Amino acid sequence: MNTHTLDTSGLNCPLPVLKAKKAIKELRGGDTLVVIATDPASYIDFGHFCHVSGHSLISKTEEEGIFTYVISVKP
């Protein structure tokens, strides 16, 4: 299992989720993707994306306008 980071800072909806979706295609089940975003709408978008795709949203945090999502890729 590996951890990968994707920085989508400065991108607006739907680009952070689309880039995460593309990045996940390159990962293996059990890997972790950490996504960094600045778009406030991403707080809702990533929860929905994980629910629909079957990946697990391990955590989502916000600090000073920086949103961090930790996603476990489904096997």
Buried (B, 14 or more C-beta within 10 A) or exposed (E): EEEBEBEBEEBEBBBBBBBBEEBBEEBEEEBBBBBBBBBEBBBEBBEEBBEEBEBEBEEBEEEEEEBBBBBBBEE
